[in-house]
Amino acid sequence: KITNAILYMISVDKMVLATVENKGFQYLMKITVPLYKSPSRKTITKLIEAKYRSLKEDFIINIKKSICYSLTCDNWTDNTNQSYLGVTIHYVTEEIIMKTGYIGIFPLYENHTAEYLSDSLNRVIDEFQLDRLKITAIITDCGANIKLAVEKTIGKHKQLFCFAHIMSHIVPDALSNIFHAQEIINKVKNIVTVIRRSVVASDKLKSLQLLDGKTEGTVLKLIQDVPTRWNATFYMLNRFLELEQYVYPAISKCNNPPDMLKRDEIQILKDLVSLMKPIENVITEISGQSYPTCSVIIPLVYCMKCIIHDNRPSTEIGIVFKENLQSAIENRCKNFENNEIMSIATILDPRFKKLHFEKALAAATTVSRIELLLKKNTTKKNINELNIDLSNENYDDIWNIHDHLIAKNNNNSNEDLTELRQYLRQAVIERKKDPFQYWKSVKHTFPLLYELAIKYISILGTSVPSERIFSQAGNIKTDERSRLTGEHLNMLLFLSSLAFEDWKLE
């Protein structure tokens, strides 16, 4: 029991395996459990491997019970330049609860060709005994290699590109030809850098806020831009505007203060931030992993377009930026309503249905697709039922089978259309309500639609979870753990992702 607790501590708290050989740990064990002999680093490593195998089997058993699942995957490189394929799974339990699991990160030893990535992904799917028929979608970024790899692995019709990744390009696209806006942003960046590097200026920024009634816990700091993330630019600019009245007195404490923003540049900055905000809100909303996100993409894009359309910039640069944003959104999102996975998920989400479709033809086409899927599912059920009926009845005339099929098909076709029409005629439910709970409550009213709805609305709209898995991996494989092998890193990451009850410690 104590050894299991040590394994749990090392995994969850991301401690080095050699912790058990540290003097402090050994002294703690001596005082608390003097008769207990602590395992060596070598023994702990073997125990971690055994625990991984055991809990992985439990994880696979749980996944097998699930109704359907979507996967996200991405590439990552650690601090020793070892690259990995990260995979997460998002599944619906028999109780219709959406859950997330970290399948793991798997070392890559060859060039990241589509063929090699596809082989690697297939190995992961086979290793975790995933049913390919239950995989509703695989979500990745838009990289050519991973795109082709997923296509080879599961088919183009089950491929979805990360919506957050697509959205992250919109602001840079819109700013790319507005050079004065970029100059203003660079000015802010320089001011932020100088103040953050100056102890005197930072102290002044803090003291001025305290004088205005802020407490130590509510004092704000300037945020530095991160080149690889556009939303870091938004946060930097937004915080700069929040602290604008304190920035100038603070910067005056520096020996070589950078160029300050003029009044008209401040107004331009306000226009930029006001127009960026809806996009940041969309990315934040879409980046969850414990609730459906694919079905909210079309509604979010529609609402975002409306907010940006209604925005009234007061500067020429703001007006140009707004026009550029609208063009970038149209360019990047124009095919969303025609995307089979996104559109079906939206229609079958009782919070949205056809409400946010801009193109009536796209909505009508999606409804037709749903009808075809219902008929396809019904045909499969009819064949299964027919096989059962045939085993119970004696057919002397071969055409009796034909008559039997006609009767069933006519009845079920009417049921298909009736269910879909009744569902679409009903009012949408409140946005904050759980769509899964809705479908549970109407399962007996819409039995044919129910199965299809659960399958589609459970799909994620981003590959953000696989990016989060890399953040966790980076916290495990630090410089002091640089000798950790890729296989052991994967084991520790998987173990650290499990819930306490999954460890069966009590």
Secondary structure, DSSP 8 states (H G I E B T S, - for coil): -HHHHHHHHHHHTT--GGGGGSHHHHHHHHHH-TT-----HHHHHHHHHHHHHHHHHHHHHHHHHSSEEEEEEEEEE-TTS-EEEEEEEEEE-TTS-EEEEEEEEEEE-S---HHHHHHHHHHHHHHTT--TTTEEEEEE-S-HHHHHHHHHHH-GGGEEE-HHHHHTTHHHHHHTT-HHHHHHHHHHHHHHHHHHH-HHHHHHHHHHHHHTT--TTT--------TT-HHHHHHHHHHHHHTHHHHHHHHTTSSS------HHHHHHHHHHHHHHHHHHHHHHHHT-SSS--GGGHHHHHHHHHHHHHH---SSHHHHHHHHHHHHHHHHHHTTGGG-HHHHHHHHTSTTTTTTT-S-HHHHHHHHHHHHHHHHHHHHHHHHHHHHHHHHHS--SSTHHHHHHHHHHHHHHHHHHHHHHHHHHHS----TTS-HHHHHHHTTTTSHHHHHHHHHHHT--S-SHHHHHHHHHHHHHS-GGGTT--HHHHHHHHHHHHS-GGGGT--
